[in-house]
């Protein structure tokens, strides 16, 4: 069965523009990823104790993942004609992640603190996923990939505290 194609004119071609609701949902994801990046660095700098080096390097991997992911979301927002807001006051005022304590922590504490923050970011993504996917499946696919990547990071980090 052949598909009949009709040539479009420039007037017929329209770009997809994100609704205000879609923009707001992506903004929530963005600020949590930026905050996760910052908290991961805070943990990285103030880590002490057993297995320091391995966890120190794992935190760098998490920080890189969160930073790159925030860039993906911000650039997706721009592609949909939305304006991402990653300013520090916006992030601090709207993140859902728990505040990270500002002093030294041993490796066991950091594993628990950071894992909780990864899962908080995942919860934010899961809370908007169905609505985002319904409006724009391409963006929904990006969110699925973020969940998969963040949950892998959580698994790798929390395994440091697991006893068999």
C-alpha positions in Angstrom: 0.0 0.0 0.0 1.5 3.3 -1.1 1.3 6.4 1.0 0.3 9.5 -0.9 2.3 12.5 0.1 1.1 16.1 -0.2 3.7 18.7 -0.4 3.4 21.3 2.4 3.8 25.0 2.1 5.7 27.1 4.6 2.4 28.2 6.0 1.4 24.6 6.8 4.6 23.9 8.7 4.3 24.6 12.4 6.8 24.0 15.3 5.6 22.3 18.5 5.6 24.8 21.3 5.5 23.7 24.9 2.4 24.6 26.9 2.9 26.7 30.1 2.1 23.5 32.0 4.8 21.5 30.2 7.3 24.3 30.8 6.5 24.4 34.5 7.0 20.6 34.8 10.3 20.7 33.0 11.4 23.6 35.2 10.8 21.5 38.3 13.0 18.7 36.9 15.6 21.2 35.9 16.0 22.8 39.4 16.2 19.4 41.1 18.9 18.3 38.7 20.9 21.5 39.3 20.5 21.1 43.0 21.5 17.4 42.9 24.7 18.5 41.0 25.4 21.1 43.7 24.7 18.8 46.6 26.8 16.1 45.0 29.7 18.5 44.9 29.1 19.5 48.5 29.2 15.9 49.6 32.3 15.3 47.4 34.2 18.1 49.1 33.3 17.2 52.6 33.7 13.4 52.6 35.9 11.6 55.1 36.3 8.0 56.2 36.5 4.5 55.0 36.5 3.9 51.3 36.9 7.6 50.8 38.5 7.5 47.3 35.9 5.2 45.7 33.0 7.2 47.0 34.7 10.5 46.1 35.0 9.3 42.5 31.4 8.0 42.5 30.2 11.4 43.6 32.1 12.9 40.7 30.2 10.6 38.4 26.9 11.6 39.9 27.7 15.2 39.6 28.7 14.8 36.0 25.4 12.9 35.3 23.3 15.5 37.1 25.0 18.5 35.3 24.8 16.9 31.9 21.1 16.0 32.5 20.3 19.5 33.6 21.8 20.7 30.3 19.7 18.2 28.3 16.5 19.4 30.0 17.4 23.1 29.7 18.2 22.6 26.0 15.0 20.7 25.4 13.1 23.5 27.0 14.7 26.0 24.6 13.9 23.7 21.7 10.3 23.9 22.8 10.5 27.7 23.0 10.5 27.7 26.8 12.9 29.7 29.0 14.8 27.6 31.5 15.7 29.3 34.8 18.8 27.9 36.5 19.7 31.0 38.6 20.8 30.2 42.1 17.9 32.0 43.8 15.4 30.1 41.6 17.0 26.7 42.3 17.2 27.4 46.1 13.7 28.6 46.2 12.0 25.9 44.2 14.0 22.6 44.6 12.2 19.7 46.3 15.5 18.1 47.4 16.2 18.1 51.2 18.8 20.6 52.2 22.3 19.1 52.5 24.1 19.6 55.8 27.2 21.8 55.4 29.8 20.0 57.4 32.1 17.0 57.1 30.4 13.6 56.8 31.7 10.1 56.9 31.3 7.9 53.9 28.4 5.9 55.4 26.4 9.1 56.1 27.1 10.5 52.6 25.9 7.3 51.0 22.6 7.7 52.8 22.3 11.5 52.3 23.1 11.4 48.6 21.0 8.4 47.8 18.0 10.1 49.4 18.6 13.2 47.2 18.8 11.1 44.1 15.5 9.4 44.9 14.0 12.8 45.6 15.0 14.0 42.1 13.6 10.7 40.7 10.3 11.3 42.6 10.1 14.8 40.9 10.6 13.3 37.5 8.1 10.5 38.1 5.5 13.0 39.4 5.5 14.9 36.1 6.3 12.0 33.7 2.8 11.0 32.7 1.6 14.5 32.0 4.8 15.4 30.1 4.6 12.1 28.1 0.9 12.9 27.2 1.9 16.3 25.8 5.2 15.5 24.2 6.4 11.8 24.0 9.8 12.9 22.9 10.4 14.8 26.1 8.8 11.9 28.0 11.5 9.7 26.5 14.2 12.0 27.9 12.6 11.8 31.4 12.5 8.0 31.2 16.3 8.0 30.4 16.9 10.3 33.3 15.1 8.0 35.7 17.0 5.0 34.5 20.3 6.8 34.8 19.6 8.3 38.3 18.4 5.0 39.7 21.5 3.4 38.4 23.6 6.0 40.2 21.6 5.4 43.4 22.2 1.7 43.2 25.9 2.1 42.6 26.3 4.5 45.5 24.0 2.8 48.1 25.8 -0.5 47.4 28.8 1.0 49.3 26.8 0.6 52.6 25.3 -2.8 51.8 26.3 -5.7 54.0 25.8 -9.3 52.8 
